Amino acid sequence: MTTRLTLFLFSALLAGTAGAAAGDKTDVVRDLAGRVGPIVGSASACRDIARPRIQVITDKFTAVITEAATNEAERSDLTQSFDRSVAEGRSAVTTGRIDCRSADRQLADLERSIGGTGPSLAAVIAPSSAAAATSAAAATAPTAAVPVVGGPAVRGVTDQEIRFGIAAPFSGSAKELGRQMKLGIDAAFNRVNETGGVEGRALKLIAADDGYEPARTTDAMKQLYEKDQVFGIIGNVGTPTAVVAVPYALERKLLFFGAFTGANVLRHDPPDRYVFNYRASYAEETDAAVRYLVKLRRIPIRQIAVFAQQDTYGDAGFAGVSKAVRALGVSDAAIVRLNYKRNTVDVDDAINQLKLQKPPIKAVVMVATYRAAAKFIEKTHDLFPGMLYSNVSFVGSTALADELMLLGPRYASGVIVTQVVPAVSGYSSIVLEYKNALAKYFPGEAPDYVSLEGYVAANVLIQGLKRAGPQLDTEKLIDVLENTRNFDLGLGANLGFGRAEHQASHKIWGTALDESGKYQAIELE
C-alpha cells in the first residue's frame, strides 16, 4: 500500500461521500482504516521517527472514528479494524517488507494530507450537512470540520509536566499502605523536580482512592485515565485490585509501573508490554521464607502453615509456598491454609483450624495486611509458645510493628518480614538519599519500607524517562525500558529489564523485629 494510493482515496472519498448515510460513512472509515493504519504502524516500528508525529495522526483518526460511529459496537469495530491495520504495518517493518526510510516518507505524505496541503481526515468522512444538501462539489468546502482532540499530542504530557496516577487505598484498613507508597513516589518526584524535572517537565502524581476493594478500582482507574488524563500509572497497591486495574491499563495501552504487589497477574510469560515491576515476586519472597524456616530453623515442612487473605493476594502467596515446598522435593498436598476475609480482622476461624492440626504447627507464613496479621499474632502467641511468624513485604512493615508494639514488646520480638528493599535503618546510598528526601519534603515522616519501595520504584521510572529524551510517548519509553540493563541505584544489586523480563529486581532481604519494635537484618540462607 502506498501513500499515493491513500491520497488518491482521500480525493475520491471527498467527491463521493457528501450526504452519505451513516452506514456508508462507517464503510468509508473502515476502508480508510485499512489504508492509514499500515502507515501509522510502520512508522511506530521505527525508533527514529518521533512518536508525537504518529500520535497526532492516531488521535485525529480516533476522533474520526468517534464521529462516524453511531453506537459503541460500531466504534469498537472500527477501532479494532484500525488496530489490526496498525499491527500489519509494524509487522511489515519488523519482517523487512518495508524500510524505515520509506515509512518516514509515507508518514510525511500523510501528514501533509491532513495538515492543509491535502484533504483532511475530518473532511473525508464528515462534510457539513449544509454542504451535503447543496451538492457533492460542496464537500470540498465544508462549513464545519470534526473537532480534533485538543491539548498535547501525548496524553498526560505537556511542555511543563508529565502526569502520573496512583490508584490505592487511602481509606479503610489498608490505607497506610497507599499513603506510604504515595509518600515515597512524591519524595522521588519532588527531588527530581527541584533540579528541573525531566527534560524541563515536572513530574506530577495524582491519587485516586479504591479502598483496597476491586469493586472500586475501575472507577479509580477511569478517573485517572479520563478525567485526570494521566500519562501512566505508578505504584498501585494490591493484588485483588490489580486483577481489575491491569486489564484496564492494557486495553488502553497505558503504562502500569511499579505496583506494590508481587503477584503473578503482573508477571506473565512473556510479559505484558505495558506492565513493569520493580519488586521481587511473592513466589520469590515465600520461597526465601520457606527455605529459611526449613534449612536454618529446622522446621519440618508438615509443621508449616499459611495464614492468607481469602482472595488473589492470598492465592498468590499460597502458590509461592506450594512451589517452594515442591522444589524441596516434598508434596504440597498437606500444606494447611488458614484464611481470613479482606479488609477485616476476623481471624477466629483460622485459629480454630490451627488448633486442630496434628502434629502442632510450629511456623506460619503470613500473606496478610498489617491489622489482620497483628490480630492473628495476638490471638495465637500464647496458645502456641515459640511459634515463628514470617510475613511477606506487602504486610506493611512499620504499620505491623506499630500494631504489635501496642500489644507489648513480647508480641513483636522475633516476627520476620521478607523485604524487597534494603533495611531503612541502613546506610546504603539509596537509603541515605531516600531519608534525606523524606526529611526535606515531608518533615516528621519516619522512614518506612513501603515508602522506600515507592521511592525506589519511582527512581527506576525516572531513569527510563531521562533516557527516553524530550520526544516522550509510551511506546518509546517502553522500548527504552526494555533496553535498560545493569544500572545501579545503590541497592547492592543491579537492576534491569528486557523484552522478556519486566521485573527489575529479584533481591530479597530478611528482617526481624526486636523487642523495641525495630527491624534488624537477618540472613535468610
N, C-alpha and C positions, 0 to 999 in steps of 0.2 A: 504494500500500500504506500503510495507516495503522497507528499504534501500537495503536489499539483492536483491530484485527484480529489483530495479533500477540499481544496479551494474551489475546484470546479463544482463540487457538490454543494458548497455554500451558495454559489451563484444560482445553481439550478433550483435549489430549495427556495431561494428568495423569489424566483419567478413563478414558483408553482404552489406555494403553501398559503398564500393570502386567503384568508377566510376559511382555512382548513378546519374541519371538525376536530373535536377533542381526540378521537381515535386516530385520525390522520396525523395530528400533531405528535402523538405518542410514537407512532411508527417512524416519523421523521427523526425524532430524538434517538430512538433505538438504532436507526441506521447510522446516525451521526456518531453515536457512542462507539460503534464498531469501527469508525474511521479515526476519531480523535483519540480514543483510548490507547491504541498502539503507539501513537506519537508520545503521549504522556508517559506510557510505560517504558519505552526505550530510553527516553531522557532520564527517567528516575533511576535507571540501572547504570548511569554514567556519573561517577563521583565528581567530575569536573564541571558538570552542569549545575548551576546554582539552584538550590531547592526552592527558593521563593518564586523563581520563574515558573516552575512546574506547579507550585501551589496556587498561583494566581489563576491559571487555566483550570485546574481542578475545581477551585471554588466557583468559578464562573459556570462551569458545566453543571456543578451541583445545583446552582441557582436555576439553571435552565431546566433541569430535571424536576425541581420543585414546582416550577411554573407550569410545566407541561402535564404533570401527573394530576389526575382528578381525584385520586384516593391513595391511601397508604400502600395498598398492594401494587399499584402501578409504579409508585415511587420506588418501592423496594425492587421491583422487577427491572426498572431502568437502571437503578444503581448497580445491581448485580451484573447487568449486561456491560455497563461501563467498566466495572472492576475486572471482569473476565478479559476484556479487551486490553486493559492496562497490563494485566498479567502476561498476556500474549506478547505485548511489546517488550516487557522486561526479559522474557524468555528469548526473544529474537536477538537481544544483545548478548545475553549470557551464553547462548549457543553459537554465537558468531555469525548469525544470518544478517546482522546489520552492525556497523561500527559506530562508535560514539560521535565521530565527525558528522556522519550522515544524520544521526539522531539530533545533534545540535542544530543542524541546518533545517531539518523538518520542524523542530520546535520554533525556530526563529520565524519561519514562514507562517506557522500557526499564530504566533504572537502578533505578527503584522496583520493577519486576517481579522483578529479581534481587537486590534488596537487603533483602528481608524483607517488604515490603508486598504482594508478589505471589509466585507460584511461582518457584522458582529454575530456572536453566537445567539444573543438575545433576539436580534433581528431575524435570524433564520427561522425561529420557531414561534415568535410572538409578535407579529406585526400588530399595530393598534387596531382596534375594532373599527375605528373610523376609516382608516386606510383600507382595511379589508373590504368594507362595504362599498368603497368607491370603485376600486379596480385592482387587478393583480399588479399593475405597474406601480401603484402607490405603495406597495410593500417595500420598495427600496427607500422610502422616506417615512417610516413610522412616526407617529406623533408622540409615542411613549415607549421607552425601552424597558425591558425587565430589569428591576434594580439588581445590581451586583452586590454580593455580600461585602459590607463595608469593613473598615478597620484594617489591621495589619494583614499581610499576606499569610502569615503563620499564626495559628491560634495561640493566644497567650503570650505572644512576643511583640514588643514594641521597641522603639529606639531607646526607651528609658528603662524597661523592666521585662523580666520573664516571670510569669505567674505559675506557681505550682499549687496543688491541692493535697490535703490530707483528710481522709475520712476515718475517724477513730472515735473511741468512747471518750466524751468529755462530760458525761453524766453516767450515773449508775455505778455498780460495784467495781467496775474495771476502769473508772475514769482516770485514775492516777497513771495508768499505762499510756493513755492518749496524751495526757498533759505532759508527761515526761518526754515522750517521743517528739512532740511538737517543740518542746523546750530545746532539745538538742539540735534539731534541724534549724530552728530560729537562731541559735547561737552561731552555727556554722554560716548561715546566710548573712547574719549581721557582720560577722568578721570579714567576709569577702566583700560585702557592700561598702564597708568603711574604707576599703582600698580601691574603690572604683567599680566594684561589681565584676561581671564577666563581659568583656568587650564593651564596657561602658554601661551595661544594663544591670540594674539592681535585681536581686532575686527576692521574690515575694512569696510567702506561704499563706494560703487561705484554708481555714479549717471548717469542716462540717462534722457534726456530731451524729454518730449512728448508735450510740449507747451500747455498743458491742452486741447488737441484735441484727441478724441478717435481714429481717423484715424492714429495717430502716435504712439499710445500706444503699439500695437502689436510689432512694430519694437523695441521700447524701451525695452519691456519685453524680446524679443528674444535676444537682445544684452546682457542683464544681465544674462540670463539663458545659452545661447550657447557660447557667446564669453567670458564673464567675469566669467562664471561658479560659480555663487553665491550660497550659502547655502540656503538663504531665502530672502524674500522681506520685507522691513520695511519702513513705512512712506509714501507710495504712496499718492499722492494728488488728490482728486476729485472723484465725483460720476460718471459722464459720462465716465471717463477713467477707473474707477473700473469695469464698466459693461464689458469692454474688458479684463482688467487685471486679474480679479478674475477667470473666466473660464480658462484662460491660465495657471494660477498657479495650479488650481485644477486638470487639466488634467495631470499635471506633478508632482503632489503630492509635490508641492513647498510651503513652509511656507509663508503665506501672513499676516503680523503682523502690527498692529498699524497704519492703514491707516488714513489719515486726511480726513475723511468723516463720517457722521452719518447716511448714507443711509441704507435702509433695504436690499439692494443687498448683503451686507456683514453680514446680521443678519437674516439668515434663521432659521426656527424652524422645526426640530432640526438643530443645527448649522453645517455648512460645517467643516469637520475635520481640514482642513489646514488653516482656516481663524480665526484670533483672533483680537479683537478690544480692545483698551484701553478705548476710549471715550464713553460718553453717545450718544444716537442716536438723529437724528434730530426730531424724534417724541417726544422724551423727552424734547428737547430744546423748540420746538414750543408749546408743552403743557404747559410748565412753563411760556412762554411768553403770551399765550392766557389767562391763569388763572390770571396772574399779571394784564393784561390790563382790564379784566372784573371785577375781585374781588377787586383789590386795586385801580385802576384808574377809575373804574366805567364807562368803555366804553361799550355801547351796542354792542352785537355781530354783528348786522347788519351794524354797522359803523366801522367794522374792515375789511381791505382788505389785500391781499397778493401780494407783488411785488416779482416775481420769475423768475429765469433764465429758458429759454424755453428748458429744457432738463430733464434728470433724476434727476439731483440735485434739480431743481425747483419742479419737481414732488414729490420728497421725502418730501420736506418741506411743500408743499401744503397738501399732505396727512396727515402730522402731525397736521397741523392746523385743517383740517376737523375732524380728530379723536378727537382732544381736544374739539371742538365745540359739537360734538355728545355726548361726555362724560358729558357735562354740560346740557344735555337734550334738545338741540336745533338742528333743522335740519341744515345740512351743505349745503343745496341746493343753498342758496342765497349768499354764500361766493364769493366775487369778486376776480378773479386772474388777475393781471396786469403783462404781460410778456415782457421780452427783450431777445435778442439773445446772446448766449455765446460768450465771447471774444470781445464784443462790449460795447459801452456806449450809444447805440441808445434807449433812453427811451421815445421818444416823443409819440409813440402810447399808451404806458402805461399811460402817463399823460393825454392824450386826453380822454382815457377811464375813468380815475379817475374823470375828470371834469363832466362827465355825471351822476355820482352817486347821487341818492336821497333816503334818506337824505344824506348829505355830509359825507364822510369818515373822521373819527377822529384819527384813528391809522392804521399803516401799519406794518405788519410782513414781514420782508425782507429776502428773500432767494437768496442772490446775492453775487458777489465778490466786492471788495472794490471800484473799479473805477466806476462800474455801480451804486452801492449803493450811492456813493458820488454825482454822476451826478443827480440821482433821487431826493436826498435831496435838492441839489442846485436848481433844477427847480420847486420844489413844496413848498419849505419852505415859501415863501412869498405869494403863491397862497392860501395856507391853513394854516393860522396862528394857532399856538397851536397844530399842528399835532404831534402825537407821532410816533417815528420810533424805531422799535425793530429788531435787526439783530441776526442771528444765528452765532455761533463762526467761521464758515468757512469763513466769510467775510474777515477776516484778520484785527484784531482789531487795531494794530498800524498803518498799511497802511491806514485804513479808517480814523483814527484820523488825520494822516498827510494830507490826501486829503482834509478833511473838514476844517482843520486849515488854509490851503492855501486860502480857500474861505472866512474865517473870523470866529472868535470865536462864533458868533451867530448861525452859521450852525452846529457847533459841540455840543453846550450845550444841554444836555438832551437826546442825542442819546443813545439808550440802546443796549447792546450786551450781549447775554447769553454766558457764558463761560463753558468749560469743565475742566478747571484747575483753581486753586485759583488766586487771584489778584497778578500780578507781582510786585506790589508795597508793598506787604505784607512781613511779617517776619516769615512765617511758615518754618519748617525745610527744606522741599524740595525746596522752592523758594530761600532760602538763599544759599543752596547748588548749585542750578542752576546758580544763579547770580555770585557766586564765580567761578564756572567752566567757565562761559561765559567770565568773565573778564580775567581769566587766559589764556584761549586758543584762544579767539577771542577778544582781547582788542579793545575797540572802538565801539563794537556792543552793542546797547541798548537792555535791556530785552524786550521780546515780547511774547504775548500769544501763537503764533504759535510755536516759538522755544521752549517755555516752554513745550508745549504739546509733541513736538518731544523728548525733554529731558526725560519727564516722561515716555512716551511710550517705549523709549529705555531702561530705567531702569527697567521697568516691564519685558522686554525681558531678560535683563542681569540677573535678579533674576532667571528666568527659566533656563538659560544657566548654571548658577552656580549649581543649584540643579540637573541638568542632569548629571554632572560629566564629567570625561575625555573621556569616550566612547560615543561620541556625534553622534547622527543621528536624522533625522527629526521625525521619529516615537517615539523615546524615549523622545525627547523634548516635543512633543505634549502630551504624556502620563503624563509627569511631570507637564506641564501647566494645564492640566485638573484636576490635583490633588493639585493645588496650591490655597489655600483659606485663606482669612482673613490675608493678610500681609499688613504691614503699611509702606508707603514711606514718611509719614509726610504730607499727603494731607488733613488730617482731616476726612478722610473716608477710611475704609479698602477696599482693592482690592482683587479680586479673580476670579477664573474660575471654571468650572465644565464640565462634559461631555455634559450637556445640557445648558451650559452658557459660551459663548466665548466672553463676554464683561466684562472687569474688573471693570468698573466704571459706575454708574448711577447718579452721582452727577452733579448738575447744579449750577453754581454761577451766580449771577446777577451783572452787572456793567453798569455804565452810564458815559458818557463824561461830564466833566465840561468845563467852558469857557476857561480854559488854555490848553485843549486838553488832560487832564489826566483822566484815568478811576477811578471812585470811586465805592466802593461796594454798592449795594442796595439789600434790602430784596425783594425776589420775592413772598413771601407768608406770 
